[in-house]
Amino acid sequence: MEHAKHLLRAAILLVLTAGGFLYFRTAMVPESFGTFGYYRADALEEHRSRELVYRTTELCNNCHPEIMVMRKEGRHFTIHCEDCHGPGSRHTDWKGEEVIGAMTINRSRENCLTCHRRLTARPADFPQIDELEHLDAVGVEREDTETLCVECHNPHHPTQDDTLCGNCHPGKVALKSQGGHRIVICRTCHYPIKRHRLVSGMEKLPKPVSRENCARCHDVESKGPDASRLKIDVVGHLVAGGVEPTDRTRLCVHCHDPHRPMEESKLCGTCHGEQARTRNRGVHRALACGECHAPFRGHIRFKDKRKPRVDRSQKTCTRCHEAGAKPYVRGIKQIDVAGHLAEAGLEPDTACVECHSPHDPL
Amino acid sequence: MKEKRISRREFIQQVGAAAGSTAILFLVAEETLADLAGTPKPVVEYDWTKHHYGYAIDTRKCIGCGRCVLACKTENKVPDGYYRTWVERYHVLKNGAVEIDTPEGGAFGFKEREGDGKVIKAFFVPKLCNHCVNTPCTQVCPVGASFRTPDGVVLVDSEHCIGCGYCIQACPYGSRFLHPELKIASKCTFCYHRITKGLFTACAQACPRGARIVGDFRDENSQLYKIVSNERVRMLKPELNTEPQVYYIGLDGVVV
């Protein structure tokens, strides 16, 4: 074709422009663009593979199971460990195998008050306090900024009896821990505790002494996971104890100390006052009645007052007092029985109780 | 036929042109064809198409402690003064006025309100990016750095973002901010690096009251699914048709 040079130039220009654009586009647009949509699909994996800072509660449990057990029983069960202790990445590697540093333990009042300060906007059913009022209520000076919340409240189980109730009532908590009611938390009977020690002019806790309160767990018909294994038929028990069933003035707590229900001097002493008093005078006052008179199952529990064991033979005494025996309590007097009897000029099979009153041996 | 003799210059010109254009043609063709054929999908053990993440907040439970805000800041290294999630406090007064405050995003808790006027009701409302289905923020991004993943999470491609700030303006919930150092748009990612591994977001894990729940709408056993199926739920600003994926239980009418 004649005079085709201008067409050729135009064609070349077009090809160059188109080609250049396409090349430029493929070079500039990132590789994974458009796989899932109008974005770079590699970004998904980049976001996904970021480093984790916080761990999980399960990971804490691996090494600190005792804390987890404590937490589970209290109201702070829903709080995540790292809320107060900071991120786990400061403490271990992701698998939780290697310890790389310590976590923070924030004991300050402010840490607790951030959640528990009374605010109008907080839901009414959430436990919240006015700081100064609470200090008044528990007998801490307002100027005292040293006393911490955690001195009374175990942060992992803030209403745990031994620490919380025991702060002001150590005797009762100690007594409770000696008997079968150690598994019963204070709140079971002393309920509700809404304002006790939360505000000044604190309300006293209720002290339910009614039979119904005990029957809640101890009646043969009470069901549920909290019911005691030790069930009694109330009427039979009263009759066995020599109480008229219709007599509403005689309560369980007259014989059973509610904090240590099998506490002897009160319990056995109600009917066997003479023996109890004798015992309390002498060296055997530390000895539980059950040490010699066990088993006493069924004694007074059922109508047919089963008698507890009363073994007057030497065996009962030599169990602790024979030289070389494993004693009930340290420092008791151990003797050579045969020698002792020979010295006194008695037959070797004489019972100890012929000379020694079992309740007040000296 | 008359033999036409071309000069050396013409010869070099013609060969050069031919060789050059062929080279360019090949180069372009190879790359373009490869690109048009589609890149292979990245092979990972996580299937993006099997999940649809969402969130629920129970405003009746929130106590405004701010642990969620702190957890988010620590987990995602959020710069000071900026918040990917925050807690707002509302006081509704007797005269009809509504006071809203969010001191430092609620990160360190709140102090009692000081002011006149009788308070009728007061509550906390935690907020975060709603990861809307009909996002305004992904629509306006000029470079495709703001996008919605196949599993329902709106993310920002930090390498591709040019920091124009259009998405920050576009979000009606105020969830986005410009990162002061990286100069890119930044926002809540639903802790994508956590939820895709079966963990909870930092904020949901931190909440001591269980007021924040993250979950998978596709998992019928999840708490989230049960909430949206059974509770009275509502979203923020439904009239904007953004279809947010954060459901609120107990959201009051005065909440903006």
Interface residues (C-beta under 8 A of the other chain):
Chain A: I12 V15 L16 G19 G20 L22 Y23 R25 T26 A27 V29 P30 E31 S32 F33 G34 T35 F36 G37 Y38 Y39 R40 A41 D42 A43 L44 E45 E46 H47 R48 S49 R50 E51 L52 V53 Y54 T56 T57 H76 T78 I79 H80 E82 D83 G86 P87 L113 T114 C115 R117 R118 L119 T120 A121 R122 P123 F126
Chain B: S21 I24 L25 L27 V28 E31 T32 A34 D35 G38 T39 K41 P42 V44 Y46 W48 R60 K61 I63 G64 C65 G66 R67 A71 T74 E75 N76 K77 R89 Y90 H91 F108 G109 F110 K111 E112 R113 V119 A122 F123 F124 G144 A145 S146 F147 R148 T149 P150 L155 D157 S158 E159 H160 T189 Y192 H193 R194 T196 L199 F200 A202 Q205 A206 C207 P208 R209 G210
